[in-house]
Amino acid sequence: MTERPERYDMQAIEEMIFTLRGRKVILDVELARIYGVTTKVFNQAVKRNKQKFPADFMFQLTVEEYEPLRSQIVTSRRATNRSQFVTGSQKHRS
């Protein structure tokens, strides 16, 4: 189980958001941290409940997309338990 902070401020959430493929996305590891679970548990829960999410809720990054993100994440935050899945639905865009 990962540590779950008491609360996130807007700046912390905004730092988790990246733009990929013209969409605003959050890495699965960040969402798992927010929910206080491991990335593996988070992804399993999403896969087991696909009917509850829009079809475009989750996609896997290509190596070309992940590499620049990885270096950006390492410099901006601690890099632990990183994965290559992102979540971002057209339906939930702001």
DOVO-654691 format. One record per residue: x, y, z of N, C-alpha, C, O in turn. Coordinates in steps of 0.001 Angstrom, whole numbers, padded with zeros to 6 digits, always signed. Example, Ala and Ser with C-alpha at 12.3 -4.5 7.8 and 13.67 -1.06 7.14 Angstrom:
+013190-005690+007800+012300-004500+007800+013200-003300+007800+014236-003319+008465+012850-002250+007080+013670-001060+007140+012900+000030+007870+013409+001138+008039
END
This chain:
+000852-001171+000000+000000+000000+000000+000896+001232+000000+001899+001272+000712+000542+002225-000787+001325+003451-000825+000771+004448+000173-000361+004316+000639+001584+005452+000498+001116+006487+001414+000076+007334+000722+000236+007700-000442-000978+007642+001429-002018+008496+000875-002027+009807+001650-002314+009826+002847-001712+010907+000961-001730+012175+001671-003133+012537+002102-004111+012088+001504-003231+013334+003122-004542+013750+003625-005340+014484+002563-006547+014280+002428-004649+015355+001796-005375+016117+000794-004388+016672-000231-003224+016927+000079-004867+016849-001431-004065+017443-002494-004576+018841-002769-005784+019075-002790-003651+019777-002981-004091+021097-003395-004120+021133-004923-003600+020229-005577-004718+022160-005481-004866+022255-006928-003516+022274-007643-003386+021694-008721-002530+022917-007073-001224+022972-007711-000621+021570-007813-000026+021223-008833-000771+020775-006773-000245+019405-006800-000942+018584-007877-000295+017809-008583-002246+018746-008006-003001+018016-009036-002581+018508-010424-002369+017699-011327-002462+019809-010599-002069+020356-011898-000695+019858-012326-000448+019678-013518+000199+019634-011370+001532+019125-011695+001491+017679-012177+002441+017211-012805+000420+016978-011896+000271+015592-012323-000273+015481-013745-000212+014412-014352-000797+016568-014269-001456+016555-015581-000450+016876-016677+000300+017848-016591-000450+016041-017703+000396+016217-018874-000495+016251-020105-001609+015729-020080-000018+016855-021168-000750+016831-022437-000044+015866-023372+001125+016047-023711-000767+014848-023779-000267+013836-024718-001338+013578-025754-002520+013487-025426-000930+013463-026990-001873+013200-028079-003000+014235-028082-004134+013935-028457-002674+015440-027662-003659+016516-027642-004695+016388-026540-005734+017047-026588-004430+015557-025559-005370+015321-024460-004680+015542-023131-003485+015280-022997-005414+016016-022159-004885+016148-020811-005006+014791-020132-006078+014186-020115-003890+014317-019572-003855+012981-018970-003120+013005-017635-002347+013919-017348-003376+011985-016833-002663+011761-015580-002160+010326-015608-002894+009410-015979-000915+010137-015219-000360+008785-015175-001074+007956-014117-001505+008469-013084-001188+006677-014397-001861+005783-013461-001200+005770-012090-001880+005613-011076+000109+005933-012049+000805+005920-010767+000349+007087-009893+000264+006956-008672+000060+008220-010515-000404+009379-009749-001808+009140-009189-002083+009458-008032-002683+008583-010010-004035+008282-009525-004001+007226-008432-004753+007309-007462-003133+006234-008586-003007+005211-007550-002554+005840-006238-003044+005489-005164-001611+006774-006340-001134+007448-005127-002267+008241-004464-002401+008227-003240-003067+008920-005261-004193+009681-004713-005152+008753-003965-005645+009092-002889-005410+007573-004549-006338+006623-003927-005693+005751-002860-006375+004969-002197-004383+005883-002694-003707+005148-001637-003530+003667-001907-003546+002853-000983-003359+003315-003189-003144+001922-003573-001918+001851-004472-001402+002880-004908-001454+000644-004748-000340+000494-005679-000863+000666-007104-002062+000564-007363+000062+000928-008013-000309+001087-009422-000936-000202-009948-001909-000165-010701-000377-001326-009551-000905-002618-010000-002356-002798-009560-003197-003219-010354-002650-002487-008323-004019-002620-007808-004960-001673-008540-006081-002047-008885-004502-000444-008776-005323+000536-009492-005672+000028-010893-006837+000046-011291-004655-000426-011643-004883-000908-013004-005773-002147-013033-006601-002292-013933-005612-003034-012063-006471-004219-011992-007927-003810-011762-008838-004374-012367-008137-002834-010893-009499-002369-010612-010137-001775-011863-011314-002012-012131-009370-001010-012624-009900-000430-013860-010245-001538-014851-011313-001513-015462-009348-002509-015014-009592-003605-015962-010806-004441-015564-011562-004893-016424-010989-004644-014269-012132-005443-013800-013455-004705-013929-014521-005321-013907-013387-003399-014061-014606-002585-014107-014672-001734-015373-015115-000587-015325-014237-002286-016498-014189-001539-017757-015522-000896-018119-015549+000188-018700-016614-001549-017784-017931-001031-018145-018254+000280-017441-019163+000994-017866-017539+000609-016388-017791+001840-015638-017026+003033-016197-017236+004164-015757-016134+002791-017171-015293+003849-017711-015571+004044-019191-015924+003090-019884-015415+005272-019688-015552+005488-021128-014476+004702-021878-013425+004395-021314-014730+004381-023129-013793+003573-023920-012418+004220-024034-011412+003518-024135-012362+005539-024021-011083+006227-024183-010474+006655-022854-009654+007572-022824-010856+006014-021763-010385+006390-020433-008901+006128-020240-008224+006896-019556-008382+005053-020832-007010+004653-020556-006344+004172-021834-006960+003489-022652-005068+004538-021995-004291+004012-023114-002840+003880-022687-002400+004513-021727-002104+003052-023410-000705+002828-023080+000169+003727-023943-000062+003890-025141+001179+004304-023300+002106+005174-024001+003061+004364-024865+003379+003214-024560+003509+004981-025939+004578+004379-026727+005894+004714-026018+005932+005588-025152+006962+004021-026387+008276+004304-025811+008655+005752-026110+009208+006441-025254+008357+006211-027326+008693+007576-027726+007955+008611-026869+008497+009682-026598+006742+008308-026444+005973+009227-025592+006456+009160-024143+006476+010171-023441+006842+007970-023706+007194+007777-022305+008560+008359-021933+008707+008942-020859+009544+008209-022793+010902+008644-022459+010992+010125-022072+011551+010427-021017+010473+011055-022868+010548+012461-022457+009758+012735-021168+010160+013565-020353+008655+012044-020998+007863+012198-019774+008647+011723-018567+008627+012360-017514+009329+010613-018720+010086+010043-017604+011135+011025-017096+011278+011211-015887+011863+011646-018003+012881+012599-017558+012236+013833-016944+012783+014415-016007+011083+014238-017458+010358+015379-016887+009872+015048-015480+009938+015893-014587+009393+013847-015280+008889+013425-013969+010034+013330-012970+009899+013759-011824+011148+012774-013395+012288+012607-012494+012761+013959-011985+013105+014089-010810+012783+014961-012844+013262+016264-012395+012230+017005-011574+012598+017817-010726+010953+016754-011792+009934+017514-011063+009505+016854-009759+009109+017546-008821+009576+015519-009682+009112+014796-008495+009958+013553-008327+010733+013176-009206+009790+012928-007181+010470+011642-007003+009851+010644-007969+008645+010686-008215+010634+009780-008501+010148+008817-009490+010160+007429-008878+011212+006800-008765+009004+006962-008488+008907+005620-007939+007729+004908-008571+006674+005507-008779+007900+003662-008870+006806+002825-009347+006130+003412-010584+004901+003422-010659+006893+003895-011542+006328+004507-012742+005839+003455-013714+006452+002397-013859+004756+003741-014365+004182+002847-015339+004012+003596-016648+004396+004761-016743+003456+002964-017637+003295+003607-018927+001838+003741-019318+001535+003844-020506+000940+003744-018371-000459+003938-018680-000871+005326-018236-000413+005830-017211-001731+005926-019012-002269+007232-018657-003774+007175-018728-004338+006348-019444-004419+008040-017997-005860+008124-018068-006240+009514-018515-005666+010509-018073-007192+009566-019377-007671+010857-019848-008781+010621-020841-008544+010091-021926-009962+010999-020491-011116+010748-021346-011572+012027-022016-011554+013092-021399-011979+011934-023261-012571+013083-023951-013790+013545-023185-014047+014745-023098-014542+012620-022632-015775+012913-021901-015506+013770-020661-016343+014590-020285-014352+013588-020026-014060+014271-018771-013097+015434-018931-012498+015879-017952-012940+015928-020142-012060+017081-020371-012671+018333-019792-013891+018466-019710-011792+019268-019383-012316+020554-018931-011858+021650-019853-012196+022815-019642
END
